[in-house]
C-alpha cells in the first residue's frame, strides 16, 4: 500500500497566497464602531475554518459547532480589545483552539457511555475506497503520535493552510521555530508510516 505524503506537506516555504488582511481589519474597525453587519461578515468569512479547526480537537460535529459559536461570541465580546497585533484569522483561531482544548479537558472528566448496538456498523464500500480510508486512518493515527507542538504546527499549516507567520502566532513560537517543528513533524510522519509498513 502506497501512502505518499502530499507535496504541499514537504515544502517549508510559504507558498500559500494570503488574502490581504485589510479586508478583515476594515470589518473589525466597522464592527468596533457598532456595525453588526460587519461582524456578521467576519463570521461568514471564518466560520468554516474555525469549525474544521475545532473538529480536529473535539469528538463530534455538534461539539465543533458549539466551539465555533462560542469562539465568535467570545470574539464579539472582546472586539473592543482587538489591537491588530495579529491577523483577525489568527486571533479567531487562538480563541477556537483555547475553547477546543477546554472542551477536550472537560469531556475527559465525563464518564464514557455505552455504545448503541448499531454504532459500529460499517456500510459496504468498494476496495479502492476501503484502501483509501485505511491509508487516511493510518495517517490520522500517525499524526496523533506527534508531539503536541509538532502536531499543532502541522495541522495549522496543512489543514488550515496558514502561513508560517500565522502558525507561529498560534503556536506561540518564532516563525523559524514553526518551520523547524513542521520539518520534524513531516520527518516523524515518514518514520511512523514506514514502521507500519506503509511506504511514505
TORTINU-911931 format. One line per 4 residues: number of its first residue (from 1); their letters; for each residue x, y, z of C-alpha. Coordinates in nm, 2 decimals. Example, Ala and Ser with C-alpha at 12.3 -4.5 7.8 and 13.67 -1.06 7.14 Angstrom:
# residues 2
1> AS> 1.23:-0.45:0.78  1.37:-0.11:0.71 .
This chain:
# residues 200
1> XXXX> 0.00:0.00:0.00  0.14:0.33:-0.11  0.08:0.63:0.12  0.25:0.93:-0.03 .
5> XXXX> 0.26:1.25:0.17  0.11:1.54:-0.03  0.38:1.75:-0.19  0.25:2.06:-0.01 .
9> XXXX> 0.35:1.89:0.32  0.71:1.86:0.21  0.77:2.23:0.14  0.87:2.46:0.41 .
13> XXXX> 0.84:2.79:0.23  0.52:2.99:0.24  0.36:2.93:-0.10  0.01:2.99:0.05 .
17> XXXX> -0.12:3.31:-0.10  -0.28:3.52:0.17  -0.58:3.74:0.12  -0.50:4.09:0.23 .
21> XXXX> -0.57:4.12:0.60  -0.70:4.47:0.52  -1.05:4.33:0.45  -1.07:4.17:0.79 .
25> XXXX> -0.92:4.47:0.97  -1.16:4.70:0.79  -1.45:4.48:0.90  -1.32:4.47:1.26 .
29> XXXX> -1.29:4.85:1.26  -1.66:4.88:1.14  -1.77:4.62:1.40  -1.59:4.81:1.67 .
33> XXXX> -1.79:5.12:1.58  -2.11:4.92:1.63  -2.17:4.78:1.27  -2.33:4.44:1.34 .
37> XXXX> -2.33:4.35:0.97  -1.95:4.39:0.96  -1.92:4.13:1.24  -2.16:3.90:1.05 .
41> XXXX> -1.93:3.92:0.75  -1.63:3.82:0.97  -1.84:3.52:1.09  -1.92:3.42:0.73 .
45> XXXX> -1.56:3.46:0.62  -1.41:3.24:0.91  -1.69:3.01:1.03  -1.59:2.72:0.81 .
49> XXXX> -1.22:2.74:0.90  -1.29:2.76:1.27  -1.53:2.47:1.26  -1.27:2.25:1.08 .
53> XXXX> -1.01:2.35:1.33  -1.23:2.27:1.63  -1.34:1.94:1.48  -0.98:1.81:1.48 .
57> XXXX> -0.98:1.85:1.86  -1.34:1.76:1.97  -1.53:1.44:1.93  -1.83:1.54:1.72 .
61> XXXX> -1.96:1.78:1.46  -2.20:1.92:1.72  -1.92:1.99:1.96  -1.72:2.16:1.68 .
65> XXXX> -2.03:2.37:1.60  -2.06:2.47:1.97  -1.69:2.56:1.99  -1.72:2.77:1.68 .
69> XXXX> -2.03:2.95:1.81  -1.86:3.01:2.14  -1.55:3.14:1.97  -1.75:3.40:1.78 .
73> XXXX> -1.93:3.50:2.09  -1.60:3.55:2.28  -1.46:3.74:1.98  -1.76:3.97:1.97 .
77> XXXX> -1.73:4.03:2.35  -1.36:4.11:2.31  -1.39:4.31:1.99  -1.31:4.64:2.16 .
81> XXXX> -0.98:4.50:2.29  -0.86:4.38:1.94  -0.55:4.58:1.87  -0.44:4.42:1.55 .
85> XXXX> -0.11:4.27:1.67  -0.21:3.95:1.49  -0.43:3.89:1.19  -0.80:3.86:1.26 .
89> XXXX> -0.78:3.50:1.15  -0.50:3.42:1.39  -0.69:3.59:1.67  -1.01:3.39:1.60 .
93> XXXX> -0.81:3.06:1.57  -0.64:3.12:1.90  -0.98:3.17:2.07  -1.11:2.85:1.90 .
97> XXXX> -0.80:2.65:1.99  -0.83:2.75:2.36  -1.21:2.67:2.36  -1.14:2.33:2.19 .
101> XXXX> -0.88:2.24:2.44  -1.11:2.34:2.73  -1.38:2.12:2.57  -1.15:1.82:2.54 .
105> XXXX> -1.03:1.87:2.90  -1.39:1.89:3.03  -1.50:1.59:2.83  -1.22:1.39:2.98 .
109> XXXX> -1.38:1.42:3.31  -1.71:1.27:3.19  -1.79:0.90:3.23  -1.80:0.71:2.90 .
113> XXXX> -2.14:0.60:2.79  -2.25:0.27:2.63  -2.23:0.24:2.25  -2.55:0.17:2.06 .
117> XXXX> -2.57:-0.17:1.90  -2.55:-0.03:1.55  -2.28:0.23:1.63  -2.01:0.01:1.48 .
121> XXXX> -2.20:-0.09:1.16  -2.00:-0.01:0.85  -2.16:0.03:0.52  -2.02:-0.18:0.23 .
125> XXXX> -1.75:0.00:0.03  -1.55:-0.06:-0.28  -1.19:-0.19:-0.25  -1.04:0.14:-0.36 .
129> XXXX> -1.25:0.34:-0.11  -1.17:0.10:0.17  -0.79:0.12:0.09  -0.81:0.49:0.08 .
133> XXXX> -0.99:0.51:0.41  -0.73:0.27:0.56  -0.45:0.50:0.44  -0.63:0.80:0.58 .
137> XXXX> -0.68:0.62:0.92  -0.31:0.53:0.93  -0.21:0.89:0.85  -0.45:1.02:1.12 .
141> XXXX> -0.31:0.77:1.37  0.05:0.88:1.28  -0.04:1.25:1.33  -0.19:1.17:1.67 .
145> XXXX> 0.15:1.02:1.77  0.33:1.35:1.70  0.45:1.56:1.99  0.18:1.83:2.07 .
149> XXXX> 0.38:2.13:1.92  0.46:1.94:1.60  0.10:1.82:1.57  -0.03:2.17:1.61 .
153> XXXX> 0.21:2.33:1.36  0.15:2.05:1.10  -0.23:2.08:1.13  -0.24:2.46:1.11 .
157> XXXX> 0.00:2.46:0.82  -0.16:2.17:0.62  -0.52:2.16:0.71  -0.58:2.53:0.77 .
161> XXXX> -0.33:2.64:0.51  -0.19:2.91:0.74  0.14:3.09:0.67  0.43:3.01:0.90 .
165> XXXX> 0.39:3.36:1.04  0.03:3.28:1.14  0.13:2.94:1.27  0.40:3.09:1.48 .
169> XXXX> 0.15:3.33:1.64  -0.09:3.05:1.72  0.18:2.81:1.84  0.34:3.08:2.05 .
173> XXXX> 0.68:3.05:1.89  0.90:3.22:1.63  0.84:3.18:1.26  1.17:2.99:1.23 .
177> XXXX> 1.07:2.75:1.52  0.74:2.68:1.34  0.93:2.59:1.03  1.16:2.36:1.22 .
181> XXXX> 0.87:2.19:1.40  0.70:2.14:1.07  1.01:1.98:0.92  1.05:1.75:1.22 .
185> XXXX> 0.67:1.66:1.21  0.70:1.56:0.84  1.01:1.36:0.91  0.85:1.19:1.21 .
189> XXXX> 0.54:1.10:1.00  0.75:0.94:0.74  0.92:0.73:1.01  0.59:0.63:1.17 .
193> XXXX> 0.43:0.54:0.85  0.73:0.35:0.73  0.74:0.15:1.06  0.39:0.04:1.00 .
197> XXXX> 0.48:-0.10:0.66  0.32:0.19:0.47  0.55:0.33:0.21  0.57:0.71:0.26 .
